[in-house]
Amino acid sequence: MSALRPHQLGLCRACHQFIKPLERECPHCGANVLRAALDYQERHDMATRAAQDLNALLAELGLVSPHS
């Protein structure tokens, strides 16, 4: 008898609930899982760029070190 392995759950980026692998639609909120993941990644990338831009401006003003 083989040991059962637990599922590695994913995360719905629309409602932040755990979902089974390969779900196309979130069973909790009904969101398209792929679309929600792409939207999340786009927002994450925008926030990362904004933080980098802010850090660069603060460094130009001498308020933070250039690599903090």
C-alpha positions, 0 to 999 in steps of 0.5 A: 500500500502506498502512502497518500501524499497531500495535495499541494494547494494553490492560492486564488489571487482573487479571494486568497483562499486555497484551491486544488491544483489545476483549478480553472475557476475558484470554487470559493469566489468563481474567479478565473484562476489564471486571469486572477494570477495574471492580474495579481502579477501585474499589480505586484510588478507595478508596486515593485517598480513604484517602490524602486522609483521611490527609493531612487528618488529618496536616494537622490535627495540624500534621504536613504543610501542608494542601495537600501 
